[in-house]
Amino acid sequence: MSFEIGESVEYKPLGGTAGVFIVMRRMPDDPSGEAVYRIKSELEYHERNALESALTNLGASPQKPEPSMWRQHKAPRP
């Protein structure tokens, strides 16, 4: 399975809570050959790298990521 840029996916880190993320771009495969994606949540300032096996397709149509997603955090600051 491969994901498209702008696709909504669920990401569940090991030992963490799952969340909804947008695929921002495809990264080079990891040493084992598994696909790696750069993902971004609107609730976080930073992007993350995630292995394809840690992502689940949410069935949403891909959308072009908004440039504001790279620069701004939409959640209120403490």
N, CA, C and O atoms as a GROMACS GRO file, in nm:
protein
  312
    1MET      N    1   0.086  -0.118   0.000
    1MET     CA    2   0.000   0.000   0.000
    1MET      C    3   0.090   0.123   0.000
    1MET      O    4   0.191   0.127   0.070
    2SER      N    5   0.054   0.220  -0.076
    2SER     CA    6   0.128   0.346  -0.070
    2SER      C    7   0.027   0.460  -0.050
    2SER      O    8  -0.089   0.449  -0.088
    3PHE      N    9   0.076   0.566   0.008
    3PHE     CA   10  -0.010   0.680   0.040
    3PHE      C   11   0.027   0.797  -0.050
    3PHE      O   12   0.141   0.811  -0.094
    4GLU      N   13  -0.072   0.881  -0.078
    4GLU     CA   14  -0.052   0.998  -0.163
    4GLU      C   15  -0.033   1.122  -0.077
    4GLU      O   16  -0.083   1.130   0.035
    5ILE      N   17   0.038   1.219  -0.131
    5ILE     CA   18   0.055   1.347  -0.063
    5ILE      C   19  -0.083   1.409  -0.043
    5ILE      O   20  -0.163   1.414  -0.136
    6GLY      N   21  -0.110   1.455   0.079
    6GLY     CA   22  -0.237   1.515   0.113
    6GLY      C   23  -0.340   1.418   0.169
    6GLY      O   24  -0.447   1.459   0.212
    7GLU      N   25  -0.309   1.290   0.167
    7GLU     CA   26  -0.402   1.190   0.217
    7GLU      C   27  -0.407   1.192   0.370
    7GLU      O   28  -0.304   1.208   0.436
    8SER      N   29  -0.525   1.176   0.426
    8SER     CA   30  -0.542   1.166   0.571
    8SER      C   31  -0.516   1.023   0.614
    8SER      O   32  -0.569   0.929   0.556
    9VAL      N   33  -0.433   1.009   0.716
    9VAL     CA   34  -0.398   0.876   0.768
    9VAL      C   35  -0.404   0.878   0.920
    9VAL      O   36  -0.393   0.984   0.982
   10GLU      N   37  -0.422   0.760   0.977
   10GLU     CA   38  -0.412   0.747   1.121
   10GLU      C   39  -0.272   0.694   1.152
   10GLU      O   40  -0.225   0.600   1.089
   11TYR      N   41  -0.207   0.756   1.248
   11TYR     CA   42  -0.073   0.714   1.289
   11TYR      C   43  -0.078   0.678   1.436
   11TYR      O   44  -0.125   0.757   1.519
   12LYS      N   45  -0.031   0.560   1.469
   12LYS     CA   46  -0.027   0.517   1.609
   12LYS      C   47   0.117   0.480   1.643
   12LYS      O   48   0.165   0.373   1.606
   13PRO      N   49   0.186   0.569   1.715
   13PRO     CA   50   0.323   0.537   1.755
   13PRO      C   51   0.324   0.425   1.859
   13PRO      O   52   0.226   0.406   1.932
   14LEU      N   53   0.433   0.351   1.864
   14LEU     CA   54   0.445   0.244   1.963
   14LEU      C   55   0.426   0.302   2.103
   14LEU      O   56   0.495   0.396   2.142
   15GLY      N   57   0.333   0.245   2.176
   15GLY     CA   58   0.308   0.290   2.313
   15GLY      C   59   0.240   0.425   2.323
   15GLY      O   60   0.230   0.481   2.432
   16GLY      N   61   0.193   0.480   2.211
   16GLY     CA   62   0.131   0.613   2.212
   16GLY      C   63  -0.014   0.608   2.170
   16GLY      O   64  -0.071   0.502   2.146
   17THR      N   65  -0.073   0.724   2.162
   17THR     CA   66  -0.212   0.739   2.123
   17THR      C   67  -0.220   0.770   1.975
   17THR      O   68  -0.143   0.849   1.922
   18ALA      N   69  -0.314   0.706   1.907
   18ALA     CA   70  -0.332   0.728   1.763
   18ALA      C   71  -0.385   0.868   1.737
   18ALA      O   72  -0.453   0.927   1.821
   19GLY      N   73  -0.352   0.921   1.620
   19GLY     CA   74  -0.400   1.053   1.580
   19GLY      C   75  -0.412   1.062   1.430
   19GLY      O   76  -0.361   0.976   1.357
   20VAL      N   77  -0.481   1.164   1.382
   20VAL     CA   78  -0.499   1.187   1.239
   20VAL      C   79  -0.390   1.280   1.190
   20VAL      O   80  -0.362   1.384   1.249
   21PHE      N   81  -0.328   1.242   1.080
   21PHE     CA   82  -0.218   1.316   1.020
   21PHE      C   83  -0.240   1.328   0.870
   21PHE      O   84  -0.318   1.253   0.812
   22ILE      N   85  -0.172   1.424   0.808
   22ILE     CA   86  -0.173   1.443   0.664
   22ILE      C   87  -0.037   1.401   0.611
   22ILE      O   88   0.066   1.437   0.668
   23VAL      N   89  -0.035   1.325   0.502
   23VAL     CA   90   0.092   1.287   0.438
   23VAL      C   91   0.146   1.410   0.366
   23VAL      O   92   0.080   1.465   0.277
   24MET      N   93   0.265   1.453   0.406
   24MET     CA   94   0.326   1.572   0.347
   24MET      C   95   0.417   1.538   0.229
   24MET      O   96   0.420   1.609   0.129
   25ARG      N   97   0.493   1.428   0.242
   25ARG     CA   98   0.580   1.385   0.133
   25ARG      C   99   0.633   1.245   0.161
   25ARG      O  100   0.627   1.195   0.273
   26ARG      N  101   0.684   1.184   0.056
   26ARG     CA  102   0.747   1.051   0.066
   26ARG      C  103   0.896   1.071   0.088
   26ARG      O  104   0.959   1.155   0.024
   27MET      N  105   0.950   0.995   0.180
   27MET     CA  106   1.092   1.001   0.212
   27MET      C  107   1.160   0.878   0.151
   27MET      O  108   1.093   0.786   0.107
   28PRO      N  109   1.294   0.877   0.150
   28PRO     CA  110   1.363   0.756   0.104
   28PRO      C  111   1.326   0.637   0.195
   28PRO      O  112   1.302   0.654   0.314
   29ASP      N  113   1.323   0.519   0.137
   29ASP     CA  114   1.291   0.399   0.214
   29ASP      C  115   1.393   0.379   0.325
   29ASP      O  116   1.508   0.422   0.314
   30ASP      N  117   1.348   0.314   0.433
   30ASP     CA  118   1.440   0.283   0.542
   30ASP      C  119   1.532   0.168   0.497
   30ASP      O  120   1.508   0.109   0.392
   31PRO      N  121   1.635   0.134   0.574
   31PRO     CA  122   1.730   0.030   0.531
   31PRO      C  123   1.666  -0.106   0.500
   31PRO      O  124   1.721  -0.184   0.422
   32SER      N  125   1.552  -0.136   0.561
   32SER     CA  126   1.487  -0.264   0.534
   32SER      C  127   1.405  -0.262   0.405
   32SER      O  128   1.355  -0.365   0.360
   33GLY      N  129   1.391  -0.143   0.346
   33GLY     CA  130   1.315  -0.129   0.222
   33GLY      C  131   1.172  -0.084   0.241
   33GLY      O  132   1.098  -0.070   0.144
   34GLU      N  133   1.131  -0.060   0.367
   34GLU     CA  134   0.994  -0.014   0.394
   34GLU      C  135   0.982   0.135   0.362
   34GLU      O  136   1.074   0.213   0.388
   35ALA      N  137   0.868   0.172   0.307
   35ALA     CA  138   0.841   0.312   0.273
   35ALA      C  139   0.833   0.397   0.400
   35ALA      O  140   0.784   0.352   0.504
   36VAL      N  141   0.883   0.520   0.390
   36VAL     CA  142   0.879   0.616   0.500
   36VAL      C  143   0.808   0.742   0.449
   36VAL      O  144   0.833   0.787   0.337
   37TYR      N  145   0.720   0.796   0.531
   37TYR     CA  146   0.645   0.916   0.495
   37TYR      C  147   0.670   1.026   0.598
   37TYR      O  148   0.694   0.998   0.716
   38ARG      N  149   0.664   1.150   0.552
   38ARG     CA  150   0.669   1.265   0.640
   38ARG      C  151   0.524   1.304   0.662
   38ARG      O  152   0.452   1.330   0.566
   39ILE      N  153   0.480   1.307   0.789
   39ILE     CA  154   0.340   1.335   0.820
   39ILE      C  155   0.330   1.455   0.914
   39ILE      O  156   0.426   1.488   0.985
   40LYS      N  157   0.214   1.520   0.914
   40LYS     CA  158   0.194   1.640   0.994
   40LYS      C  159   0.053   1.640   1.049
   40LYS      O  160  -0.043   1.612   0.978
   41SER      N  161   0.042   1.673   1.178
   41SER     CA  162  -0.087   1.690   1.243
   41SER      C  163  -0.111   1.840   1.260
   41SER      O  164  -0.017   1.917   1.281
   42GLU      N  165  -0.235   1.881   1.250
   42GLU     CA  166  -0.267   2.022   1.275
   42GLU      C  167  -0.252   2.057   1.423
   42GLU      O  168  -0.256   2.174   1.459
   43LEU      N  169  -0.237   1.956   1.507
   43LEU     CA  170  -0.226   1.979   1.651
   43LEU      C  171  -0.082   1.989   1.700
   43LEU      O  172  -0.058   2.008   1.819
   44GLU      N  173   0.015   1.975   1.610
   44GLU     CA  174   0.156   1.979   1.648
   44GLU      C  175   0.231   2.078   1.561
   44GLU      O  176   0.192   2.105   1.447
   45TYR      N  177   0.339   2.132   1.615
   45TYR     CA  178   0.424   2.225   1.541
   45TYR      C  179   0.514   2.153   1.442
   45TYR      O  180   0.548   2.210   1.338
   46HIS      N  181   0.550   2.032   1.471
   46HIS     CA  182   0.653   1.963   1.393
   46HIS      C  183   0.593   1.854   1.304
   46HIS      O  184   0.480   1.810   1.324
   47GLU      N  185   0.673   1.812   1.207
   47GLU     CA  186   0.640   1.698   1.125
   47GLU      C  187   0.708   1.575   1.185
   47GLU      O  188   0.800   1.586   1.266
   48ARG      N  189   0.662   1.458   1.145
   48ARG     CA  190   0.720   1.333   1.191
   48ARG      C  191   0.751   1.244   1.071
   48ARG      O  192   0.689   1.257   0.966
   49ASN      N  193   0.846   1.155   1.089
   49ASN     CA  194   0.869   1.047   0.994
   49ASN      C  195   0.793   0.927   1.046
   49ASN      O  196   0.795   0.899   1.166
   50ALA      N  197   0.727   0.854   0.957
   50ALA     CA  198   0.653   0.735   0.998
   50ALA      C  199   0.670   0.626   0.895
   50ALA      O  200   0.664   0.650   0.774
   51LEU      N  201   0.691   0.504   0.943
   51LEU     CA  202   0.696   0.390   0.854
   51LEU      C  203   0.556   0.360   0.801
   51LEU      O  204   0.456   0.382   0.869
   52GLU      N  205   0.551   0.311   0.679
   52GLU     CA  206   0.423   0.281   0.616
   52GLU      C  207   0.341   0.183   0.700
   52GLU      O  208   0.218   0.194   0.704
   53SER      N  209   0.406   0.090   0.768
   53SER     CA  210   0.335  -0.009   0.849
   53SER      C  211   0.267   0.052   0.971
   53SER      O  212   0.180  -0.012   1.031
   54ALA      N  213   0.304   0.175   1.010
   54ALA     CA  214   0.244   0.241   1.126
   54ALA      C  215   0.126   0.330   1.086
   54ALA      O  216   0.064   0.393   1.172
   55LEU      N  217   0.096   0.335   0.956
   55LEU     CA  218  -0.010   0.422   0.906
   55LEU      C  219  -0.129   0.341   0.858
   55LEU      O  220  -0.114   0.231   0.805
   56THR      N  221  -0.249   0.398   0.878
   56THR     CA  222  -0.372   0.336   0.832
   56THR      C  223  -0.447   0.438   0.747
   56THR      O  224  -0.463   0.554   0.787
   57ASN      N  225  -0.493   0.395   0.632
   57ASN     CA  226  -0.568   0.482   0.542
   57ASN      C  227  -0.705   0.511   0.603
   57ASN      O  228  -0.774   0.419   0.647
   58LEU      N  229  -0.743   0.639   0.607
   58LEU     CA  230  -0.874   0.676   0.662
   58LEU      C  231  -0.980   0.688   0.554
   58LEU      O  232  -1.096   0.719   0.583
   59GLY      N  233  -0.942   0.665   0.429
   59GLY     CA  234  -1.039   0.669   0.320
   59GLY      C  235  -1.074   0.809   0.272
   59GLY      O  236  -1.163   0.825   0.189
   60ALA      N  237  -1.005   0.910   0.323
   60ALA     CA  238  -1.032   1.047   0.280
   60ALA      C  239  -0.962   1.076   0.148
   60ALA      O  240  -0.854   1.022   0.122
   61SER      N  241  -1.023   1.159   0.067
   61SER     CA  242  -0.960   1.197  -0.059
   61SER      C  243  -0.838   1.282  -0.033
   61SER      O  244  -0.839   1.368   0.055
   62PRO      N  245  -0.731   1.259  -0.109
   62PRO     CA  246  -0.611   1.342  -0.091
   62PRO      C  247  -0.641   1.488  -0.120
   62PRO      O  248  -0.715   1.521  -0.212
   63GLN      N  249  -0.582   1.574  -0.040
   63GLN     CA  250  -0.593   1.718  -0.058
   63GLN      C  251  -0.453   1.775  -0.060
   63GLN      O  252  -0.362   1.721   0.004
   64LYS      N  253  -0.435   1.882  -0.133
   64LYS     CA  254  -0.305   1.946  -0.134
   64LYS      C  255  -0.282   2.009   0.003
   64LYS      O  256  -0.364   2.088   0.049
   65PRO      N  257  -0.169   1.975   0.069
   65PRO     CA  258  -0.143   2.035   0.201
   65PRO      C  259  -0.132   2.187   0.189
   65PRO      O  260  -0.065   2.239   0.100
   66GLU      N  261  -0.197   2.256   0.280
   66GLU     CA  262  -0.191   2.402   0.283
   66GLU      C  263  -0.051   2.447   0.325
   66GLU      O  264   0.007   2.388   0.416
   67PRO      N  265   0.005   2.550   0.260
   67PRO     CA  266   0.136   2.600   0.303
   67PRO      C  267   0.140   2.638   0.449
   67PRO      O  268   0.246   2.630   0.512
   68SER      N  269   0.027   2.680   0.505
   68SER     CA  270   0.024   2.719   0.646
   68SER      C  271   0.053   2.601   0.738
   68SER      O  272   0.096   2.622   0.851
   69MET      N  273   0.029   2.478   0.691
   69MET     CA  274   0.057   2.362   0.775
   69MET      C  275   0.206   2.349   0.805
   69MET      O  276   0.244   2.295   0.909
   70TRP      N  277   0.289   2.398   0.715
   70TRP     CA  278   0.434   2.387   0.736
   70TRP      C  279   0.484   2.493   0.833
   70TRP      O  280   0.588   2.474   0.896
   71ARG      N  281   0.414   2.602   0.845
   71ARG     CA  282   0.468   2.715   0.920
   71ARG      C  283   0.391   2.750   1.047
   71ARG      O  284   0.446   2.811   1.138
   72GLN      N  285   0.267   2.712   1.055
   72GLN     CA  286   0.186   2.758   1.166
   72GLN      C  287   0.120   2.641   1.238
   72GLN      O  288   0.092   2.537   1.180
   73HIS      N  289   0.099   2.662   1.360
   73HIS     CA  290   0.030   2.566   1.444
   73HIS      C  291  -0.110   2.619   1.466
   73HIS      O  292  -0.126   2.733   1.508
   74LYS      N  293  -0.210   2.540   1.439
   74LYS     CA  294  -0.348   2.590   1.446
   74LYS      C  295  -0.411   2.572   1.583
   74LYS      O  296  -0.517   2.628   1.610
   75ALA      N  297  -0.349   2.495   1.670
   75ALA     CA  298  -0.403   2.477   1.804
   75ALA      C  299  -0.362   2.596   1.891
   75ALA      O  300  -0.257   2.654   1.868
   76PRO      N  301  -0.442   2.632   1.988
   76PRO     CA  302  -0.406   2.744   2.074
   76PRO      C  303  -0.279   2.713   2.156
   76PRO      O  304  -0.259   2.600   2.202
   77ARG      N  305  -0.198   2.813   2.170
   77ARG     CA  306  -0.077   2.797   2.250
   77ARG      C  307  -0.111   2.812   2.398
   77ARG      O  308  -0.198   2.890   2.436
   78PRO      N  309  -0.040   2.736   2.483
   78PRO     CA  310  -0.067   2.745   2.627
   78PRO      C  311  -0.030   2.880   2.683
   78PRO      O  312  -0.047   2.904   2.803
   0.00000   0.00000   0.00000
